[in-house]
Amino acid sequence: MRCRWPRNPAHAGVALVLSLLAGSHPLYPQELEPRSLSNIPMGTNFIGAAYGWSSGNVLMDPALPVEDLDATIHGLGIAYVRAVNIFGMTGKMEAVLPYVWGSWKGRFEGRDSSRVIDGFGDPKLRFHLNFLGSPALSPSSFADYQQETIAGLSIQVSVPLGQYDPAKLINLGSNRWAFRLSLGVSHRMGRWIAESYGALWLYGKNSDFVGGNTLEQLPLLGWSVHLGYLLSTRVWVSADIGYGFGGRTVVAGEHKQTRISAARYGLTAAYAIADRHAVKVSIASATRFERGPDFDAAAVAYQFRWNDH
């Protein structure tokens, strides 16, 4: 016997501004984004705001070959999400703008590269398409929707408009384009929801890197798994784990010993306060095996939902 999907649309959509949290943290392929495949009624819009904190070995640009890094970072983000009909399938469009402030202590080729800075990071645009198990439905039809298996893909673009000073190693903007391709599947079993995502990051060149050099980065691969539980029609929780590897840095044609190999794990909880309002909190940690992130983080987000009709 199948368990019916809660009739509250806010329950299905409460995860969609999760990308706000990514806007407050570095671009690693193992970003933990449970419930990002959730189906929502057509014409639904979300606007949200989030605050995130992280401490440890963490950068806004994962390609930087910084040594002995220690940082404390705070971030605010705003995001807009809209559901659209793509040939009868559910599509979602997102836009995220982060504002970040913090302090970094580290070395580059033996020189002190510490910095205290605040400003805007690179904005991010993303398009989702759920091509299986997630039909485009009107708000009235959505009340009878029951999730079984959903599969979807997405492409995210990081636009190089963030604050950048070529005389400094550590910046809030990366001065290069970046693209993330992701493929995921979500399956519901009663109150349990199991999900898995694979991702590939591709990076453009930064031709104005510190010292007048060119910085390049090889592709990064990532994979994440999430196990969620629906506590009620308004509350869900998820345990999350991911792993990312690759992304070796090339500076002025020289390959650096900077291949990333790191795991990230965390917990997420979301609560739909009312039909139009929801909050979400998350905690996460990252552990590196070779190079890459090694930090603790926490975030809280709020979102407001409305429909065109």
Beta strands, then each sheet from edge to edge (+ up, - down):
strand 1: 44-57
strand 2: 67-86
strand 3: 89-108
strand 4: 111-112
strand 5: 115-120
strand 6: 124-135
strand 7: 149-158
strand 8: 178-189
strand 9: 192-203
strand 10: 206-209
strand 11: 213-217
strand 12: 220-230
strand 13: 235-246
strand 14: 249-251
strand 15: 254-255
strand 16: 260-272
strand 17: 277-288
strand 18: 294-307
sheet 1: 4+ 3- 2+ 1- 18+ 17- 16+ 13- 12+ 9- 8+ 7- 6+
sheet 2: 4+ 3- 5+
sheet 3: 10+ 11- 14+ 15-
end
